[in-house]
Amino acid sequence: MTTATKNDVQRVTGLLVIEVINSNPNGDPDRESDPRQRPDWRGEISPVSFKRKLRDLVEDKDGIVWDQISSDLKIAAEEFGILESRGRDRKTIEGQIKDGTFKDAYWDGRVFGNTFLEEGTSGSIKTGVVQVGLGISVAPIEISRHTNTNKSGVQEGKDRGMAPMGYRFVPHGVYCMPFFVNPSMAPKSGCTQRDIDLMKALIPLAYSHTRSHARPMVEIRHAWVMTHKSQLGSCSDFALIDALAPTKKNEPDKASTAWTDYEVPTTLPKDFSEKVMLEDLV
């Protein structure tokens, strides 16, 4: 059973610093899968897309990531199912909610919350312990578009295939994505520190073990975890994030070309370091 009688979850302010090279970190379906971009030309990575990668690594119980991490953390597969999965059986899940086994079955439900809001299930999890913020690039991004070609045609009468502007990518960008662990929600969702430890173990592997044609070169450069010395919070989340966020050295309103274009903090100022414990998961 994963439900704890004592709230052992620690309060955390987190910041992922993500470098993108010739990749599409998160396509926008409303813009023909262009990399997501704000009106100020800065790039975006949605929280949903990042959490999906963590879910996929947990759901693949035959994969090397689950095999290694579950062994290290000594956790059982049956307690770490994924609610947000394809082909889920709604009647089974409704039954689990009613008989009280729901919280012990789904890791992502305990950690990220539950959108499975059905009639008669008001006692189910709503808001999770972990909230992931929108990833925003430090500087504006450029978007390149190339035509994909295929030696053999996919259309009748065509001797080759072409997808004009089918390959869309960011030549270079550095994104900051915050996340927060809120212990106040832990008793309601059944989340324990063991669930958070699994998430922390997965974060450094989120992109390297889910690479694709669209995003071959996306890497988490830093995964900062700032654990507060009080569950109520030791200092401002925003101030902690600002203290570790990279800044572009020159021409901040132009796209970057390399990691070395940025000043990247690696320590906290003394007044913060006395209030939180700093860890880099990478």
N, C-alpha and C positions, 0 to 999 in steps of 0.2 A: 504494500500500500504506500502511495506517495503522499497522502494527505498527512500533514504534520499537526500536532497539537500545539506546537509552539512556532511562532513566526521566526524562522531562522534566516530569512532572505535579507541580504544587506542592501542598503541604499547605494545606487551606483549612478554616476554620470559618465557616459561613454562617448567617444568620438572616433569614428573611422576616417582615416585619411587614405583616399583611394586614387591611384594613378591609372590613367587610361591612355593607351598608345594604339593608334590605328584600330580602334574598336568602337563598337556601339554598346555602351554599358546598359542602356535601357531604351528600347525603341518606343516610339509614340504611335499607336495605332491610328490616331486621328491625323497623322501627317505621313502616311505611307511608310511607317517604321523609321522615320528620321530619328536620330538621337534626340531625346527630349531637350527642349531649350525654352528658357523664359524670355519674356519681352526685352529684358536687358542683355540678352545674348549669353547669359550664363546657363550652363548645362544642369540637368536634373537627373537624379536617380530616385525612383519611387521607393518608398518603404516596402510596398508589396513585393517588388521584384527582388529585393535583398532577402526578405523573410522566406520567399519561395525557395531560394538556394539552400537555406538552412533546413527547411522542411524536406527538400529532396534528398539531402544527405542522410537525414534520419530515416526517411521512408525506405531508402535502399538498404534493407537489412542484409543483403548479400554483398554489399559493397565494402571496399577496404577501409573506408573512413569509419563506417559504423563498427566494423569488426575491431578496429584498433581502439577507438574511443570507448566503446562499450566495455571492452576488456580492461582498459585503464581505469575507468570510473566504476567498474563492477555493477553495471546496470542491466536489467532484463528487458528484452525486446517487447514483451507484452505490456509493459507499463509506458512504452514510448511510441505509441501509435501516432499517426498523423491524421487529424480531423479533416484538414483541407486537402483532400486527395481525390483523384478521379475515381469514379465508380463507387463512391461511398453509399452505403445502404441507410437511407433516412429512417426507416422503421427500426433498424437495429440501434441507431444512435438515439432515437427518441426513447427506446426502451432502456438504454443505458442511463439517460438523464433521469428517467423516472425511478429506476431501481438503485440509483446512487453510485453506479460504477463508472460513470462518464469521466469524472475528474481523474481517476486512476488510470484511464486508458489512453488519453491523448496528451502528448507532450506539448504540442503547439497550442492546444486549448488552455492548458495551465499557464503557459508562458505568454502567449500573444492575445489570448482571449477567444471568444466564441461568437461567430456571426450566425450560428445555427439557431435562429430565433423562430421557433415554431409554436403554434397554439398549445398551451398547456405545459410549456417548458420554461416558465418564468424563473425557476430556480437554477437555471444553467448559467455558466460563466458568460459575462458580457464583456468586460474590459480586462485585459491581461495585465500581468505584472510588468512586462517589457513593452515599451513604446519606442518605435524607431521613427526618427524624423526624416524629412526630405533631404536627400543628398544634393548639395548645390556646389557647382564648381567655383573655385576661388576667383578665377578670371573668366572672361568670356571664352566661349569655345567656337572653333570653326567646324563646319560640317562638309565633308567631302563625299561625293557621290560617283560611283563607278558603275559600269555596265557589267553584269555577270554573263558569262557565255558558257555554253554546254556543247561539247563536240557532237553529240547526237541530239537531233531535234525532238521536241516533245509535242509539237503540233503537226497535224497531218500535212504532208507536202513540204515540210521544212527539213532541210538537211542538217541544220544546226539550231541550237536554241540560244536566245538572247533575252536578257532581262535588263532593259535600260534603267540605269540608276538603281539597280537592285541591291548594290552593296553600298551602304551608307555608314560612315564612321567618323569619329572624332580623331584627328591626327594626334592631338595631345591635350590632356586636361588633368587637373587635380581637383578632386571633389572632397567635401567634408560632409559626413553623415553622422548626426548625433543619435544617441539612443539613451534610454533611461530605464532604470530598474526601480520600481516603486513597491516597497514592501507592504504598503497599506492594502494592496489588492491581493496579497498572497493567501491570507486565510480564506478568502472568497473563492479563489480559483484552485486552491490545493497545491499551488506552486511551492517548491522547497528550494533550498540552495543547491541541491543536487541538479535540479532542472536548469538553474542558471549556470552551473559549472559545465553542463553539457553544451549550452549555447556558447559559452566562452571558448570551449575547446573547438567548436565548429567554425567560429568566425574567421580564423586565419586561413581556413580551407575553403571558404565560401566560393571564391572565384577560381582558385587553382584547380579544384576538383569538379567544376561545372563549366569548364571552358566550352565554347561553341565557335562555329564559323563566324558569327557576327562579333564575338568578343574574345578573340584569342589572347589579347594582352591587356587584361585588367587585373590589377594587383592591389591588395591592401598593404600600404607601406607602413602604416601605424594603426594599431587598434588599441586606443587608450581606454583604460578602465580606471576610473577614479572612485574608489570606495570610501564613502563618508564614514566618519567615526561615530556618527549618530544616525539611527534609522530615520530620524526626523529631518536629517540634512544638516551638514556642517557649514555649508556656504552656498553661494549662488551657482546654480547649474550653468547659467549663461556666462558667468565670469570664468568658470573653469574651462568651458569650451573655447571662449575667446583667447584664453591663455595658451592653448595648444594648437590653435588653428594656424595653418601656414599663411604666409603673405607673399605676394609676388614682389620681387626685388625692384623691378623696373617696369614701366609702362603697364600699370595694373589693369588698364582698360583694353589691353590687347591679349590675344590668345598666347599661351605659352608654347614652347617647343621642346622643353626638357625639364626633368625634375630639378636640375640645378638652377632653374629660373626662380626658385622659391626659397624663402627663409622658412625653415621648419623647426619649431621649438621641440625640444626633447626633455625639458624639465619644467616644473611648475615654480612660480615665485614662492619665496619662503613662507609668506603668510597663508598661502593655499596648502603648501606641502605639510604644514602642521595640522591641517584639518582633514585631509584626505590621504589615502594610500594610493600611490600611482603605480600602475602596471601597464606594460605594453605586451599585448598578447602575441604580437608578431616577433 
